[in-house]
Amino acid sequence: MDAPLIKKVKELFKQAYQKRLLIRLVGVRLSNLVNGFEQIDLYTESEEQYSLCQAMDKIRRRFGPDAIKLASGINLNL
């Protein structure tokens, strides 16, 4: 699921960020992931959230990895 990964990445970034450094790009790399079914965790993710993630994965497979993103994962510097 995307939400726990985004949350952890934000936590790690906050720990590593130093205001005196200029940052242009931050990347996140995941490895050793496997395909398959997963059991829904009834205590942390709702069935609707699970369905949303499955639909987003389907869109990414068809149109590419940048075709759809969660708004919570986007930082707009307005």
C-alpha positions in Angstrom: 0.0 0.0 0.0 1.2 3.5 -0.8 0.2 5.3 2.4 2.6 3.6 4.8 5.5 4.0 2.3 4.8 7.7 1.8 4.6 8.2 5.6 7.9 6.4 6.2 9.7 8.3 3.5 8.5 11.6 4.9 9.7 10.6 8.4 13.2 9.6 7.0 13.4 12.8 5.0 12.6 14.9 8.1 15.3 13.1 10.0 18.0 13.6 7.3 17.1 17.1 6.2 19.4 19.9 7.2 18.4 23.5 6.4 21.8 24.5 5.2 21.7 22.0 2.4 20.1 22.9 -0.9 18.2 19.9 -2.2 17.1 19.6 -5.8 15.8 16.0 -6.0 15.1 13.2 -3.5 14.5 9.7 -4.8 13.2 6.6 -3.1 14.2 3.1 -4.2 12.3 0.0 -3.3 13.7 -3.5 -4.0 13.0 -7.2 -3.5 9.2 -6.6 -3.9 7.1 -9.5 -5.0 3.9 -9.8 -7.0 1.0 -11.6 -5.5 -1.9 -11.3 -3.2 -1.8 -9.8 0.2 -4.2 -10.0 3.1 -6.1 -6.9 3.9 -5.1 -5.5 7.4 -8.5 -4.8 9.0 -7.0 -2.4 11.5 -5.0 0.0 9.3 -6.4 0.1 5.8 -10.1 0.1 4.8 -11.4 -2.0 1.9 -12.0 1.2 0.0 -8.3 2.2 0.4 -7.2 -1.2 -0.7 -9.5 -1.0 -3.8 -8.1 2.4 -4.6 -4.5 1.2 -4.5 -5.4 -1.7 -6.8 -7.1 0.6 -9.3 -4.1 3.0 -9.2 -1.7 0.0 -9.8 -3.8 -1.0 -12.8 -3.6 2.5 -14.3 0.1 2.6 -13.8 0.6 -0.8 -15.5 -1.4 0.5 -18.5 -0.3 4.1 -18.8 3.1 4.2 -17.0 4.4 4.9 -13.5 3.7 8.6 -13.6 0.1 8.3 -14.8 -1.5 8.7 -11.4 -0.3 9.8 -8.0 -1.8 10.5 -4.5 -2.2 14.1 -3.7 -0.5 13.5 -0.3 2.6 12.4 -2.2 2.9 15.7 -4.1 4.5 18.8 -2.7 3.4 22.0 -4.3 5.7 25.0 -3.7 3.2 27.8 -4.1 
